[in-house]
Amino acid sequence: MRLRVFFGSLLTTGGLLVACVALSTGFARAAPDSPVKTETGTPVTVTSEMRGAGAVSSGVELPPAPPATGTREHPVPSWGKPLPYPIVIADRRNNRLIEVAPDKRIVWEFPSPDLRIYRGNDDVFFSPDGTSLMVNEEDNYDIHIVDYARREITFNYGMPDRKGRGPAQFDFPDDAHILRDGSIVVADIRNCRIMFIDADKAELTRQWGKPGHCRHDPPRALNLPNGVTPLEGGDFLVTEIPEAWITRLTPDGRVVWSRRAPHVQYPSDAHPTSDGQVIVADYSRPGGIVIFDPRTGKVTWEYRVKSGEKMLDHPSLAMELPTGDIVLNDDERHRVLVIDRQTKEIIWQYGVTDRPGHAPGELFYPDGLDIDIFHDWKAALAPQR
């Protein structure tokens, strides 16, 4: 399928650039090695590591995508263990999104349509209705919405390869989500803020924390927040890197609870479990996955292996599956894993351990994932009789 891409144009408002949804031929960029800081942000030097493998694809012929018929309350039929649903993976250094079924078939893929604006996708999350994907790019300093059915970019915000502190600028955006009202929430790590964005108007409507005020005092001040996860009911889980703070905040910014994640050196993207606990990845080597009870602060489950095939190397996101098992991306070992909750054995893997690549069965620094409970790929891939 040939991709037809919508690029975000840039409109100037009050001396700052504001990203809007519109048709354009691309983005104007300063030379990547320019040291000059301007009102349009500070140019960032793009390294070969940041470009990764370039614009690559698995080359697999993709099947037609089924419509989004499932919801979080009523998901499509499960495939059962070890992986109950397909997963979309943000394959960061391959600059692509890729969806893999439990039987490891590639069913959907979105290679970078233009490395000038789409490079280094870091996290990916479905919209509440399953029709779109929210993508953030930390070291490309922008975020995107991708239409799942059409495989097109429909929204951009931020400035590729430019960092800044303004309302339409980022300094390492992480963990963006589309909320039920259609707005966007995103953690702007180095600006020490959580941003709420009106997607229709492409405008910053409010924020928690502010650039230059990096300390743990939510919601007035935040210290390098690298995760903001929406919860059922409207609350948010905010992850701050220093001292591993995890905080639950109401939509109006009231602190419900705030705790340091136990046994975690570098917390990444805290998520809820089905029983009200918190699961968080320890982005380190050897890395770990910790589940703790926010009421007591006690660890109730932990996975950490010091060496060998089962060791994790900088895992950056972990989620509880409907089966109770744990799915995670093991970034620097180039794989996505499912770990059995009871035995702590690896029961499913996609990607070749310690070997990056982009052919079927391979990944290159997978940095994010989400579970596709919206599209009935089980029925769509079933043999026709």
C-alpha positions as CSV (number, residue, x, y, z in Angstrom):
1,M,0.0,0.0,0.0
2,R,1.4,3.4,-1.0
3,L,1.3,5.8,1.9
4,R,-0.3,9.2,1.4
5,V,0.8,11.4,4.3
6,F,-0.6,14.6,5.8
7,F,2.1,16.8,7.1
8,G,1.6,19.5,9.7
9,S,2.2,23.1,8.6
10,L,3.5,25.8,10.9
11,L,1.7,29.0,11.7
12,T,3.2,31.9,13.5
13,T,1.3,33.3,16.5
14,G,2.8,35.9,18.8
15,G,6.4,35.0,17.8
16,L,6.0,31.3,18.5
17,L,5.3,28.5,16.1
18,V,2.1,26.6,16.6
19,A,1.6,23.2,14.9
20,C,-1.7,22.8,13.0
21,V,-3.3,20.0,11.1
22,A,-3.0,21.0,7.4
23,L,-1.7,19.9,4.1
24,S,1.9,20.9,3.3
25,T,4.9,19.7,1.4
26,G,7.0,19.4,4.5
27,F,8.9,21.3,7.2
28,A,11.6,23.9,6.8
29,R,14.7,23.0,8.8
30,A,17.9,24.8,9.8
31,A,21.2,23.0,9.2
32,P,21.4,20.3,11.9
33,D,24.8,21.6,13.1
34,S,23.7,25.2,13.5
35,P,24.3,26.4,17.1
36,V,22.1,29.5,16.8
37,K,19.1,29.7,19.2
38,T,16.1,31.5,17.7
39,E,12.5,32.2,18.6
40,T,11.6,29.0,16.7
41,G,13.6,26.8,19.0
42,T,17.2,25.5,19.3
43,P,18.4,23.4,16.4
44,V,19.5,19.9,17.5
45,T,22.3,18.0,16.0
46,V,21.0,14.7,14.4
47,T,23.4,11.9,14.9
48,S,23.6,8.6,13.0
49,E,22.3,6.8,16.1
50,M,19.2,9.0,16.1
51,R,18.6,8.2,12.4
52,G,18.9,4.5,13.2
53,A,18.3,2.2,10.2
54,G,16.6,5.0,8.2
55,A,13.2,4.4,6.6
56,V,12.9,0.6,6.6
57,S,10.1,-2.0,6.3
58,S,9.8,-5.7,6.9
59,G,8.7,-6.1,3.2
60,V,5.7,-8.3,4.3
61,E,2.5,-8.1,2.2
62,L,0.0,-6.8,4.8
63,P,-3.5,-8.2,5.1
64,P,-6.5,-5.8,5.1
65,A,-7.0,-4.4,8.5
66,P,-10.3,-5.2,10.3
67,P,-12.4,-2.3,11.6
68,A,-12.1,-1.2,15.2
69,T,-15.0,-3.1,16.9
70,G,-13.6,-3.7,20.3
71,T,-13.4,-1.4,23.3
72,R,-11.5,-1.4,26.6
73,E,-14.7,-2.5,28.3
74,H,-15.6,-5.1,25.6
75,P,-12.4,-6.2,23.8
76,V,-12.4,-8.4,20.7
77,P,-12.0,-12.2,21.3
78,S,-8.7,-13.3,22.9
79,W,-6.1,-15.6,21.5
80,G,-5.4,-16.9,25.0
81,K,-1.9,-17.5,26.4
82,P,0.9,-16.7,25.9
83,L,-0.1,-13.5,24.2
84,P,-3.9,-12.8,24.2
85,Y,-3.9,-10.0,21.6
86,P,-1.7,-8.5,18.9
87,I,0.6,-5.7,20.0
88,V,1.7,-2.6,18.2
89,I,5.4,-1.9,18.8
90,A,7.2,1.4,18.5
91,D,10.4,0.1,16.8
92,R,12.4,3.1,17.6
93,R,15.6,2.8,15.6
94,N,13.8,1.3,12.7
95,N,11.7,4.4,12.6
96,R,8.5,2.5,12.2
97,L,5.4,1.1,14.0
98,I,4.8,-2.6,13.6
99,E,1.9,-4.8,14.8
100,V,2.6,-8.4,15.5
101,A,0.0,-11.1,16.1
102,P,0.4,-13.7,18.8
103,D,1.5,-16.2,16.2
104,K,4.2,-13.7,15.2
105,R,2.8,-12.7,11.9
106,I,3.2,-9.1,10.9
107,V,-0.3,-7.7,10.4
108,W,0.2,-4.0,10.2
109,E,3.2,-1.7,9.7
110,F,3.8,2.0,9.4
111,P,7.4,2.8,8.1
112,S,8.6,6.4,8.3
113,P,7.1,8.3,5.4
114,D,9.6,11.1,5.7
115,L,12.6,11.0,8.1
116,R,12.6,14.8,8.3
117,I,9.5,14.7,10.4
118,Y,9.1,11.1,11.5
119,R,12.1,9.5,13.2
120,G,12.7,7.7,16.4
121,N,9.2,6.8,17.5
122,D,9.4,6.2,21.2
123,D,6.0,5.3,22.5
124,V,2.7,4.3,20.9
125,F,-0.8,4.2,22.4
126,F,-4.2,3.6,20.8
127,S,-6.8,6.3,21.1
128,P,-9.8,5.3,23.3
129,D,-11.8,4.2,20.2
130,G,-8.9,2.3,18.6
131,T,-9.0,4.2,15.3
132,S,-5.8,6.2,15.8
133,L,-2.3,5.8,17.3
134,M,-0.6,8.5,19.4
135,V,3.2,8.6,18.9
136,N,5.9,10.6,20.6
137,E,9.4,11.1,19.3
138,E,11.8,12.1,22.1
139,D,14.9,13.0,20.2
140,N,12.9,14.4,17.2
141,Y,11.0,16.7,19.6
142,D,7.5,16.2,18.2
143,I,4.4,14.1,18.5
144,H,2.0,12.6,15.9
145,I,-1.4,11.0,15.4
146,V,-1.5,8.1,12.9
147,D,-4.8,7.0,11.4
148,Y,-4.8,3.2,11.8
149,A,-7.0,2.3,8.9
150,R,-5.5,4.7,6.4
151,R,-1.9,4.5,7.8
152,E,-1.5,8.2,7.5
153,I,-0.2,11.0,9.8
154,T,-3.2,13.2,10.6
155,F,-1.7,15.5,13.3
156,N,1.7,16.9,14.2
157,Y,2.7,19.0,17.2
158,G,6.2,20.3,18.0
159,M,9.2,21.1,15.8
160,P,11.3,18.3,14.3
161,D,14.9,18.6,15.3
162,R,14.3,21.7,17.4
163,K,13.9,21.9,21.1
164,G,12.3,24.8,23.1
165,R,10.2,25.8,26.0
166,G,7.3,27.5,24.2
167,P,3.7,26.2,24.0
168,A,4.3,24.4,20.7
169,Q,7.8,23.2,21.6
170,F,9.2,20.2,23.4
171,D,12.4,19.2,25.1
172,F,12.2,15.4,25.0
173,P,8.5,14.6,24.8
174,D,7.5,11.2,26.2
175,D,4.5,9.0,26.7
176,A,1.7,10.9,24.8
177,H,-1.9,9.8,25.0
178,I,-5.2,10.7,23.3
179,L,-7.9,11.2,26.0
180,R,-11.6,10.4,25.7
181,D,-12.5,14.0,24.9
182,G,-10.0,13.9,22.0
183,S,-7.4,16.1,23.7
184,I,-3.8,15.0,24.2
185,V,-1.6,14.7,27.3
186,V,2.1,14.4,27.0
187,A,5.1,14.4,29.4
188,D,7.7,17.0,28.3
189,I,10.7,15.5,30.2
190,R,13.4,18.2,30.2
191,N,10.9,21.0,30.5
192,C,9.7,19.4,33.7
193,R,6.0,19.7,32.7
194,I,2.9,17.7,31.7
195,M,1.2,19.4,28.7
196,F,-2.5,19.2,27.8
197,I,-3.2,20.0,24.2
198,D,-6.4,20.7,22.3
199,A,-5.9,18.5,19.2
200,D,-8.6,20.3,17.1
201,K,-7.0,23.8,17.6
202,A,-3.4,22.5,18.1
203,E,-3.1,24.6,21.2
204,L,-1.6,24.1,24.6
205,T,-4.6,24.6,27.0
206,R,-2.9,24.0,30.4
207,Q,0.2,22.4,32.0
208,W,1.4,20.9,35.3
209,G,4.9,22.1,36.2
210,K,6.9,24.6,34.1
211,P,10.3,24.8,32.4
212,G,13.1,25.7,34.7
213,H,11.2,24.6,37.9
214,C,12.4,21.0,38.2
215,R,11.5,19.6,41.6
216,H,9.0,17.1,43.1
217,D,6.0,19.2,44.1
218,P,3.1,18.0,42.0
219,P,1.2,19.5,40.3
220,R,3.0,22.8,40.8
221,A,6.4,21.5,39.9
222,L,7.6,18.2,38.4
223,N,11.1,16.7,38.2
224,L,11.9,15.2,34.8
225,P,8.5,13.5,34.2
226,N,8.8,10.7,31.7
227,G,5.3,9.2,32.0
228,V,1.7,10.3,32.3
229,T,-0.8,7.4,32.0
230,P,-4.5,8.1,31.9
231,L,-6.6,5.9,34.3
232,E,-10.2,4.8,34.1
233,G,-12.2,7.6,35.8
234,G,-10.0,10.4,34.5
235,D,-7.0,10.3,36.9
236,F,-3.4,10.2,35.8
237,L,-0.3,8.3,36.9
238,V,2.8,10.6,36.6
239,T,6.3,9.1,36.7
240,E,9.3,11.3,37.7
241,I,12.8,10.0,37.1
242,P,14.8,11.4,40.1
243,E,14.0,9.4,43.3
244,A,11.5,7.2,41.3
245,W,8.4,9.2,42.3
246,I,5.0,7.9,41.1
247,T,2.0,10.2,41.7
248,R,-1.7,9.7,41.1
249,L,-3.4,13.0,40.2
250,T,-7.0,13.9,39.6
251,P,-7.9,15.8,36.4
252,D,-7.9,19.1,38.3
253,G,-4.4,18.3,39.7
254,R,-5.2,17.1,43.2
255,V,-2.7,14.6,44.6
256,V,-4.4,11.3,45.5
257,W,-1.2,9.7,46.6
258,S,2.5,10.0,45.8
259,R,5.1,7.3,46.5
260,R,8.6,6.3,45.5
261,A,8.6,3.1,43.5
262,P,10.5,0.6,45.6
263,H,13.5,-1.3,44.2
264,V,13.6,1.0,41.1
265,Q,16.7,3.0,40.1
266,Y,15.2,4.6,36.9
267,P,11.4,4.4,36.7
268,S,9.8,4.3,33.3
269,D,6.1,4.7,32.4
270,A,4.2,3.5,35.4
271,H,0.9,1.8,34.5
272,P,-2.0,0.4,36.6
273,T,-2.8,-3.3,37.1
274,S,-6.2,-4.8,37.2
275,D,-6.3,-4.9,41.0
276,G,-5.3,-1.3,41.6
277,Q,-1.6,-1.7,42.0
278,V,1.2,-0.1,39.9
279,I,3.6,-1.8,37.5
280,V,6.8,0.1,36.5
281,A,9.8,-0.7,34.5
282,D,13.3,-0.1,35.9
283,Y,15.2,1.3,32.9
284,S,18.7,0.0,33.8
285,R,21.1,-2.9,33.3
286,P,20.3,-5.4,34.6
287,G,16.7,-4.0,34.4
288,G,13.7,-5.1,36.3
289,I,9.9,-5.0,36.4
290,V,8.3,-4.1,39.8
291,I,4.6,-4.3,40.9
292,F,3.9,-2.4,44.1
293,D,0.8,-1.6,46.2
294,P,0.5,2.2,46.4
295,R,-1.4,1.9,49.7
296,T,1.5,0.4,51.5
297,G,4.4,1.0,49.2
298,K,5.3,-2.7,49.4
299,V,6.5,-4.8,46.4
300,T,4.1,-7.6,45.5
301,W,5.9,-8.9,42.4
302,E,9.3,-8.4,40.9
303,Y,11.3,-9.7,37.9
304,R,15.1,-9.1,37.9
305,V,17.8,-11.4,36.6
306,K,21.5,-10.5,36.8
307,S,22.8,-12.2,33.7
308,G,22.1,-14.6,30.8
309,E,19.2,-14.9,28.4
310,K,16.6,-13.8,31.0
311,M,18.4,-10.6,31.9
312,L,16.7,-7.3,30.9
313,D,18.7,-4.5,29.5
314,H,17.0,-1.1,29.8
315,P,13.3,-2.2,29.7
316,S,11.2,1.0,29.3
317,L,7.6,-0.1,29.5
318,A,5.7,-3.0,31.1
319,M,2.0,-3.8,31.1
320,E,-0.2,-6.4,32.7
321,L,-2.0,-8.5,30.1
322,P,-5.6,-9.7,30.6
323,T,-4.1,-13.2,31.4
324,G,-2.3,-11.6,34.4
325,D,1.1,-12.1,32.7
326,I,3.5,-9.2,31.8
327,V,4.3,-7.9,28.4
328,L,7.3,-5.6,28.1
329,N,9.9,-4.2,25.7
330,D,13.5,-5.0,26.4
331,D,15.0,-2.0,24.5
332,E,18.7,-2.7,24.3
333,R,18.3,-6.5,23.7
334,H,16.0,-5.7,20.8
335,R,13.0,-7.8,21.8
336,V,9.5,-7.7,23.2
337,L,8.7,-10.4,25.9
338,V,5.9,-11.9,27.7
339,I,6.8,-13.2,31.2
340,D,4.6,-15.7,33.0
341,R,3.4,-14.1,36.3
342,Q,3.7,-17.3,38.3
343,T,6.8,-19.0,37.0
344,K,8.7,-15.8,35.9
345,E,9.7,-17.6,32.7
346,I,9.8,-16.0,29.3
347,I,6.9,-17.6,27.4
348,W,6.8,-15.4,24.3
349,Q,9.4,-13.3,22.4
350,Y,9.5,-11.2,19.3
351,G,12.9,-10.0,18.2
352,V,16.3,-11.7,18.2
353,T,18.1,-11.3,21.5
354,D,21.0,-8.8,21.1
355,R,20.7,-8.6,17.3
356,P,19.0,-5.6,15.8
357,G,17.3,-5.9,12.4
358,H,14.1,-5.0,10.5
359,A,13.3,-8.3,8.6
360,P,10.4,-10.4,9.9
361,G,11.1,-11.5,13.4
362,E,13.5,-8.6,14.1
363,L,13.4,-5.3,15.9
364,F,15.9,-2.5,16.5
365,Y,15.6,-0.9,20.0
366,P,11.8,-1.4,20.5
367,D,10.9,1.4,23.0
368,G,7.1,1.2,23.4
369,L,4.1,-0.9,22.8
370,D,0.3,-1.1,23.2
371,I,-2.2,-4.0,23.2
372,D,-4.6,-4.1,20.3
373,I,-7.9,-5.1,21.9
374,F,-9.8,-3.1,19.2
375,H,-9.2,-5.0,15.9
376,D,-10.3,-8.7,15.6
377,W,-7.2,-10.0,13.9
378,K,-8.0,-13.5,15.1
379,A,-11.1,-13.6,12.9
380,A,-9.4,-11.7,10.1
381,L,-6.5,-14.1,9.9
382,A,-8.6,-17.3,10.3
383,P,-8.4,-19.7,7.3
384,Q,-11.4,-19.2,4.9
385,R,-13.6,-22.3,4.5
